[in-house]
Amino acid sequence: MSTPIGNLEDVTYRAIRVLRDVDLIAAEDTRRTARLLDHYGIATRCISLHEHNEARRTAGLLARLADGQTLAMVSDAGTPLISDPGRRLARAAIGAGFRVEAVPGASAVLTALVASGLAGDSFTFAGFPPSRSNARQQWYGALAREPRPVVFFEAPHRIRASLADLEAVVGKRTIAVCREMTKVHEELVSGPICDVLDGLPEPRGEFTVVLTSAAPADRLAAVPPEAELLKELGRLTDNGLSRRASIRSLAAKYDVSSRQMYQAIEVARERS
């Protein structure tokens, strides 16, 4: 069931009715859900269901369903199962023959796309990037040539390092960084990645980032001069990437095959 991502008014009549009528609410954070329930005068009992206890709690919740009880599952904000807990329980419930209904509502992904002005007819949602820089750059490399806008989440303590890695991979592409969406102090900064880093809001609260789609010119970008290419390769390998992974990352950045990038690097080495 979807819950507000910030503004408590962003909840459907159906969601309020369901939260009142069910026997139990499984919440990612019972304290956060309690604020929503208190706001609407809902007294339904809550238990926690998060990534650290979902495995051991699933069987007990299925037993409740088998006894004829009804259950609502909510995450901290937005829609559960999308980069949030709930997959294990939903799949287990479906596998056991119980009906699972989605109660739609607020979505940080769609809200960011609309607010950014970067939405198209389609988009790619990528979840959270890896926490380590090397893996993160490879992850961004795989998205660098995506012909649709890409939406992803990032934690406040990683947002600056993460955007710096993104810039290293995709260059001066335009992004929009959204924070505190639907709240009083909602903030959105957009522009080339380097400019966004300069004007980045205080790293507090989860960030939603929209990366513009790769334009045809971006996807056909020329490989840089040989000296610069070797410098880029050196920076990647100095940061811990293997030579093969560095070549893959550069190939994704400049929209050439890994074989072509390998050949360009070999030629550059011979001439240096």
Secondary structure as GFF3:
##gff-version 3
##sequence-region A 1 272
A	DSSP	alpha_helix	13	21	.	.	.	ID=ss1
A	DSSP	beta_strand	24	27	.	.	.	ID=ss2
A	DSSP	alpha_helix	30	39	.	.	.	ID=ss3
A	DSSP	beta_strand	46	48	.	.	.	ID=ss4
A	DSSP	alpha_helix	54	66	.	.	.	ID=ss5
A	DSSP	beta_strand	71	74	.	.	.	ID=ss6
A	DSSP	alpha_helix	87	95	.	.	.	ID=ss7
A	DSSP	alpha_helix	108	116	.	.	.	ID=ss8
A	DSSP	beta_strand	124	125	.	.	.	ID=ss9
A	DSSP	alpha_helix	133	143	.	.	.	ID=ss10
A	DSSP	beta_strand	150	154	.	.	.	ID=ss11
A	DSSP	alpha_helix	159	170	.	.	.	ID=ss12
A	DSSP	beta_strand	174	179	.	.	.	ID=ss13
A	DSSP	beta_strand	187	192	.	.	.	ID=ss14
A	DSSP	alpha_helix	193	198	.	.	.	ID=ss15
A	DSSP	beta_strand	207	211	.	.	.	ID=ss16
A	DSSP	alpha_helix	216	219	.	.	.	ID=ss17
A	DSSP	alpha_helix	226	238	.	.	.	ID=ss18
A	DSSP	alpha_helix	243	253	.	.	.	ID=ss19
A	DSSP	alpha_helix	258	271	.	.	.	ID=ss20
###
